[in-house]
Each structure stands twice: as structure tokens, then as C-alpha cells.
């Protein structure tokens, strides 16, 4: 569910890389020092990789042995690998140093929120202007102490 949240609304829209040496790609030449921009948002909404990419599907990244797994929505992408198909925290030598902390922090927040409050979602609408995001309202009702 956390991975799908980040896929739908990445914390960062993209980043840059700099070529350390001259390179060729699809007939184009790029000199050393060329700067490239990659879009995380475009990668995580690619229709070829993600079936029904416009929908939030909390089961999308479940392992095949999970009882709620569905092959209808499985893209075969492992979000833990940090490849170009799921570059939320970068990948390889460029992986975000705060990745593990961010994941832990979100898990703790979600656990405490769900333990202490009943969460009701209102107006779950995706908005693209002025920035990519969600126009969502939440109603939190404190749970009674046990």
C-alpha cells in the first residue's frame, strides 16, 4: 500500500544525472558533462508497465504467494529494487540515503494513525494543476481507549 501511494504520488517528480563520459544512445551523441533529466512521474504512470495506472490499487505490489494477490494488476515490478520502472528513491549508486528512514517513518506514522483513529476519506480526486497531487480530505475520529 505504501509503495502504491508513492507510485501514484511520488515525493519527488524527477531528478538529474550528468554524463561522466561521451555516450551514444539511439543514434544521438552526448558529450561528457551533458545533463539529463528523468521523470519519476512519467515512469510510474507508464501504461506499458502499470495496468490501470490512473487507479490507486493497494494490491499492485503484493507477492504472488499473498492471499490477496491478483494477476490482473501485477506489473512484475519489485519496488524494493529501485529500477527505472519504480525510481521513487533512485537506484544503484544514486539511491537516496534517507530511503530506509523514510520507509520506517511512514510505517510508524501509518500504524499509529490507524491504531488511534478511524480514518474516513472524502473527495479522493487526483489533480494535475497547478502541481501533481491529490485533492483529498480526511476525517479523523479518535478511537475509544480500550
Secondary structure, 3 states (H helix, E strand, C coil): CHHHHHHHCCCCCEEEEECCCCEEECCEEECCCCEEEEEHHHHCCCCCCCCCCCCCCCCCCCCCCCCCCCCCCCCCCCCCCCCCCCCCCCCHHHCCCCHHHHHHHHHHHHHHHHHHEEEEEEEEEEECCCCCEEEEEEEEEECCCC
